[in-house]
Amino acid sequence: MGRLWMGLIALALVACGSEDDEAPLPVVRTTVTFVYSASTFPDAGVAEDHAECVRIVGPTHIHPSWQGFPVVPFRNERRFWERTFDDVPVDTLLRVRVSDGNRCNRDPCGATTEDLTANDVSLTTPATTPGGCRPGQTTEPGLSFTVAEDGTITP
């Protein structure tokens, strides 16, 4: 009789499964093009006065949160920097950080929150991002945004 009750209880638990038992919905992704409107030529004065920062920053790059903040180089488009991502999750608060050696005179790690657009929309909402080029520093300034499935950016 005990086995019968255990079987009935197990059957009832399976029959009354919750929505949590369902497979998660796939993440919808879209394409976003970032344009960083800054000089594509090294500033000799900044390089001389902030050589260590410029060395640490290396080539101008972006750190995207949805990829775990790796270093992703921008493409030099002569008058600006550009990078397109086709894996950007929609309807999620996302963050990016731009690192530019020419900005080492404004930030000790070359991080900047100026002159960045996403799909032609200026990003303006400050955010913190993981990182730090100095001992004890664990964050650097960045920007946040969301993107809709059609690529519309909300800064």
Solvent accessible surface area in square Angstrom, and as a share of the most:
residue,aa,sasa,rsa
1,M,169,0.75
2,G,51,0.49
3,R,219,0.80
4,L,108,0.54
5,W,138,0.48
6,M,135,0.60
7,G,41,0.39
8,L,88,0.44
9,I,91,0.46
10,A,54,0.42
11,L,117,0.58
12,A,51,0.40
13,L,128,0.64
14,V,120,0.69
15,A,83,0.64
16,C,104,0.62
17,G,44,0.42
18,S,64,0.41
19,E,142,0.64
20,D,132,0.68
21,D,110,0.57
22,E,121,0.54
23,A,89,0.69
24,P,125,0.79
25,L,157,0.78
26,P,114,0.72
27,V,90,0.52
28,V,68,0.39
29,R,119,0.43
30,T,20,0.12
31,T,64,0.37
32,V,0,0.00
33,T,37,0.21
34,F,0,0.00
35,V,32,0.18
36,Y,0,0.00
37,S,64,0.41
38,A,14,0.11
39,S,63,0.41
40,T,13,0.07
41,F,147,0.61
42,P,117,0.73
43,D,65,0.33
44,A,81,0.63
45,G,40,0.39
46,V,9,0.05
47,A,36,0.28
48,E,144,0.64
49,D,105,0.54
50,H,68,0.30
51,A,62,0.48
52,E,91,0.41
53,C,7,0.04
54,V,43,0.25
55,R,161,0.59
56,I,79,0.40
57,V,11,0.06
58,G,34,0.33
59,P,107,0.67
60,T,11,0.06
61,H,11,0.05
62,I,0,0.00
63,H,13,0.06
64,P,0,0.00
65,S,24,0.15
66,W,42,0.15
67,Q,76,0.34
68,G,59,0.57
69,F,34,0.14
70,P,53,0.33
71,V,93,0.54
72,V,13,0.08
73,P,70,0.44
74,F,13,0.05
75,R,107,0.39
76,N,81,0.42
77,E,65,0.29
78,R,199,0.73
79,R,199,0.73
80,F,59,0.25
81,W,28,0.10
82,E,35,0.16
83,R,71,0.26
84,T,56,0.32
85,F,11,0.04
86,D,110,0.57
87,D,40,0.21
88,V,0,0.00
89,P,13,0.08
90,V,17,0.10
91,D,115,0.60
92,T,62,0.36
93,L,125,0.62
94,L,6,0.03
95,R,81,0.29
96,V,0,0.00
97,R,14,0.05
98,V,3,0.02
99,S,5,0.04
100,D,3,0.01
101,G,9,0.09
102,N,30,0.15
103,R,21,0.08
104,C,5,0.03
105,N,83,0.42
106,R,160,0.58
107,D,22,0.11
108,P,65,0.41
109,C,6,0.04
110,G,0,0.00
111,A,5,0.04
112,T,11,0.06
113,T,50,0.29
114,E,82,0.37
115,D,70,0.36
116,L,5,0.02
117,T,32,0.18
118,A,0,0.00
119,N,45,0.23
120,D,133,0.69
121,V,51,0.29
122,S,64,0.41
123,L,7,0.04
124,T,92,0.53
125,T,57,0.33
126,P,108,0.68
127,A,21,0.16
128,T,85,0.49
129,T,1,0.00
130,P,63,0.40
131,G,29,0.28
132,G,33,0.31
133,C,33,0.20
134,R,115,0.42
135,P,139,0.87
136,G,82,0.79
137,Q,56,0.25
138,T,103,0.60
139,T,67,0.39
140,E,13,0.06
141,P,55,0.35
142,G,1,0.01
143,L,5,0.03
144,S,7,0.05
145,F,1,0.01
146,T,41,0.24
147,V,2,0.01
148,A,36,0.28
149,E,114,0.51
150,D,117,0.61
151,G,11,0.10
152,T,78,0.46
153,I,10,0.05
154,T,81,0.47
155,P,61,0.38
